Amino acid sequence: MPGFFKRLFGTTSGPTADCIVPRIKNHHFLAALRERGVPEDQMPVTRPLVADLLVTFAFDLPDSFQMVSEADVSERGLTKEKLWELAVDNLRKRMPQIGRQGDPPLMQVVTGENLEACVLLLDEFWRNLASQIPGKVVVSVPHRDVVLVTSSKSEAGLKQIRETTAEVFGQDDVHSLSTTLLSWMGENWEVFD
């Protein structure tokens, strides 16, 4: 079992800070790790995002993501704020092109490489999109690979986003994130009523 944790959470040497990216998780993720017996000093560094979502940090390795622990942060001489800035900058470098599929009233954000949910962290993308959508941008992130977008002014879009979110969320327990609808408020996310 200790070998499993070393592979999953890293050791004192290993990947460099330039491959650290943010990952979006549901708050149940931490409880699941504790249930598996992950020691507190090997728990991933986290940051609250909105509703039941949080941000973790991971080394983006060729074949996997390896969670970043407090020890990893200390060993690399980072503060939590610097970790945040570094991870978001690294994310931008890994997905310079963010696409959209579908037509209004419901669109889907597309990036590839299992990073779709992380687009929530790229304020410039949402500012640009908000300038093109009437009303508020409403988003759901039912899965790490699925980010759905509609307008608060579209009854059809709101109905579709709720239905699609429920359908996608129930398909994959491992990478499911949230059924909560979110609204972009210009600088941050809030729960959409």
C-alpha angles and dihedrals in degrees: 000000000000089000089056091055092047091053092044100042105022136238135253092284128037141081121030127240093253090075096052113118133172120253126197117228138170114251088247087071092079093049090051091053091050090050088054089056100251106167116242093244089058096047114118121258109254140187126195115248112175138312108340094343128101136177121241126180128232141179105246100223126180094261105019150004116259114201119240115235131196088260091055090052093049094046091055094048094243132145119215090254091050089047089054094049093045094048094049091047090050089049091054090053092051095052113030090156119058114183137194129218128199132025131267135311087046126022134172127220113231128195107139127219094077092285102114095109090052089066085081086077096056104089094183091061092053094044089054093045092046090057088059100045125072114234120359125336107247118198139181127195106194093158137017089252098042126074113166123196134195140147126266086227095059114087090184091050093049091050092049095046091052093048095045092045092054091047096048095041092058095052102070125027094184098060101021113126119177147332092206115115114228132203126210108231098189097268105023146014126264133180110270112231 
